[in-house]
Amino acid sequence: MKRGTLKTIANFCGITQQHLSDILGRRKKPSARLAVVLEEYTTVSRKVWVWGSREELREALEKA
């Protein structure tokens, strides 16, 4: 993830660092609204945030 730390992204999205970590680890899925905000910040498609596998998300974040 090039554009910021977990804390920066979590603050931008209005969520906790733990919640973001759970989303990145695919232990939780983001809501539709949160997926839009994450897409805005990271340029990774909201579809990947919601339905992508852990590997797909990791690959997309590395490219972003």
C-alpha positions as CSV (number, residue, x, y, z in Angstrom):
1,M,0.0,0.0,0.0
2,K,1.8,3.1,-1.2
3,R,-0.5,5.9,-0.3
4,G,-0.4,5.7,3.5
5,T,-0.3,3.8,6.6
6,L,-3.2,1.8,8.1
7,K,-3.8,4.7,10.5
8,T,-4.0,7.3,7.7
9,I,-6.4,5.2,5.6
10,A,-8.5,4.2,8.6
11,N,-8.8,7.9,9.6
12,F,-9.8,8.9,6.1
13,C,-12.5,6.2,6.0
14,G,-13.7,6.9,9.5
15,I,-13.0,3.4,10.9
16,T,-10.6,1.9,13.3
17,Q,-7.2,0.5,12.4
18,Q,-8.3,-2.9,13.6
19,H,-11.4,-2.9,11.4
20,L,-9.2,-2.0,8.4
21,S,-6.7,-4.7,9.3
22,D,-9.6,-7.2,9.5
23,I,-10.8,-6.1,6.0
24,L,-7.3,-6.5,4.6
25,G,-6.9,-9.9,6.2
26,R,-10.4,-10.8,4.7
27,R,-11.7,-11.6,8.2
28,K,-14.4,-9.0,7.6
29,K,-15.9,-7.5,4.4
30,P,-16.5,-3.8,4.1
31,S,-20.0,-2.3,3.7
32,A,-20.9,-1.0,0.2
33,R,-20.4,2.6,1.5
34,L,-17.0,1.8,3.0
35,A,-15.9,0.0,-0.2
36,V,-16.6,3.2,-2.2
37,V,-14.5,5.2,0.3
38,L,-11.7,2.7,0.1
39,E,-11.9,2.8,-3.7
40,E,-11.6,6.6,-3.6
41,Y,-8.5,6.5,-1.4
42,T,-6.7,3.6,-2.9
43,T,-8.0,3.5,-6.5
44,V,-8.6,-0.3,-6.1
45,S,-12.1,-1.3,-7.4
46,R,-14.9,-1.5,-4.8
47,K,-15.7,-4.9,-6.3
48,V,-12.2,-6.2,-5.3
49,W,-12.7,-4.8,-1.8
50,V,-16.0,-6.6,-1.3
51,W,-15.7,-9.8,-3.3
52,G,-12.0,-10.3,-4.1
53,S,-9.9,-12.9,-2.5
54,R,-7.1,-11.9,-0.1
55,E,-4.6,-12.5,-3.0
56,E,-6.6,-10.4,-5.4
57,L,-6.8,-7.5,-2.9
58,R,-3.1,-7.7,-2.1
59,E,-2.1,-7.7,-5.8
60,A,-4.4,-4.8,-6.6
61,L,-3.0,-2.8,-3.7
62,E,0.6,-3.4,-4.9
63,K,-0.3,-2.1,-8.3
64,A,-2.2,1.0,-7.0
